[in-house]
Amino acid sequence: MPIDPVTGERLPYPGEPGAPPAPEGEAQVPEGGLVPSRDLKPLMDEADRILAEGPPAEGEVPPEGAPEGMPPEEAPSEAMTPDGVDVSAIAEALEVDADQAIRLYEAAQKIPMLAGQSPEELAQMLKDDFQLRMRVEEMAAEGEDQAQAAETMMTPAGPPAGPPMGGVV
């Protein structure tokens, strides 16, 4: 709320009861226009009520007017390897995204002492042993680099070969 610099009293906003009329040339607040003390308070109360309720429980129908199609907070179905192994335990334990969890799992399967470990066991091992995690992450990065290099080798590097330019054919 504005304050009078001379008297220190609170002044009403333009359009509120008791506010002085706006000077000529300034936009007049239309009748029924926005009045902060009248219009924003109910809106803020409604927002506070919604925030206090928290998110709906699983299986509960969201309240009317709630946005539909919101993605769930956890999406374990995204963390599946091509072989159908769910690596969401790795993603959660190491706080990485699903793609990185898949790369880490696949790299770990190439290390003899980690091959055959379940994603839960692997997640715990990588969480507890920083050196092991760095080794697996290096292998995952190397695998990614090799895949990119192979992809680069398959694409043509320059224009197609043809007759020499400007020369006699």
N, C-alpha and C positions, 0 to 999 in steps of 0.2 A: 504494500500500500504506500502511495507517495506521502511524504512528510513535508509540511510547510517549513522552509528554512528559517523563517523569522520567528514563528511561534512554537515550532516543534510539534504541532498537532498533526494527527493523521488526517489526510485529505482523501475524499472518495475519488475513485476512478471516474473518468468521463462516462456519462451514461448512468451512473449510479444515483440513487436519490441523494440530494444535497450537493451534488457536483455543480460547479458553475457552468453556464452554457459555454460551448466551444466558441472561440473567436471566429469572426467572418473568415472564410477561405479554408478553414480546416474541415475535415469530413465530420459530419454529425453522426453520432451513433444512432442508428435507426431504432425505432420503438421495438422492443423485443430483441435488440442486438445482444452481443456478448457482454455480460457483466460478470467479472471474475468471482466476486463473492457469492453470486447467485448460481452461475453456470458451471464453474470449475469444481466447486466443493462436491456436488453429487458425483461428478465424474471421478474425482480422486477417491471418494469413498468406495465407489464400485470397484476401482482398480485395487484398492487395499483389500477389499473383501475377496476378490479373485485370488490375489497373491497369498492371502492367509489360508485359503483352502488347500493350496498345493496342487500338484498334478493328480489327475484321476488315477485310481488304482487299476492294476492290470485287469482287463475284462470289464471294467466299469464303462458305462456309456458316458461320453463327454457331455458337458452341459450344452444346452441349446445356444447356438451362436459361436461356439468354439470352432477354431479353424480345423477343417477336415484334412486328412491326408498328411498330418504331421508325421515325420519319420520317428520311429521309436528311438529312445536314447541309446539302447544297445541293439546292434544288428549283427548277431553272431552268424547269420546265414551268409554274410559277405566274406567271412574269414574261412573259406573252404579252399583247400588245395584242389588242383585238377583231379587228384586221386580220391577226393571226397572226404578228406580228413579235416575236421573242424579245429582250427588253430586259434579260436577266440581266446583260449586260456593264455596263450603267448601274448596276444595283443593286449589283454587286460593286465597281465603281470608286468610286462615291460613297458606298458603305456605307449604302444606304437599303433599305427593304423593296420587295417587288415592286410593290405598289400605287403607291408614290411614284415608282418608276422608270417605270411606265406613264404616270403623270400628267406627268412631266418630258419623256418622249419625245413625247407628244401635244402638249404646249405648245411644244416646240422645233420641231415641224413647222409651226407657225404663223408662225415667224420666217423670213423669206425666206433669210437666209444659212445657216440650219441645215436648212431643208427638204430632204429627200432624203438626208440624211446617214445612214449606217448606225449602228446602236446603238453599235458599237465606236468609230467615229470620234467620235460625239457624246459618248460617255462620256469619251474622252480630252480633247476640247475643254473639257467642263464641269469636268473634274478640273484642267486646267491654267489655266483662266481663271475666277477667282472672281467677277468682275463679271458675266460671261456666265451663270454658274451662278445668281447671285442674280436676274438678269433672267428666266431661264427659270423659276425657282422662283416668282417673283412672278406670272408668267403662269399657271402651273399653279394657284396659289392663287386667282387671279381666276376661272379657269375653274371651279374647285370652288365658289366663292362664287356664281357665276352659275347653276350647276346647282342649288344649294340654293335660290336665290331663285326659280327657275322652278318648282321642286317646291313651294315654299311658296305661290306664286300659284295653283297648281292645287287646293290643298286649301281647303275652306271655312273662313273665319275665325271664324264664330260660329254661333249657332243658326239654323235655317232661318227664313225670313221667314214670318210668319203674321199673323193679325189682331191689332190692338193689344190689349195686356192692360189690363183694367179699363175699357176704353172701350166706347162704344156701337158695335155693329156695324151 
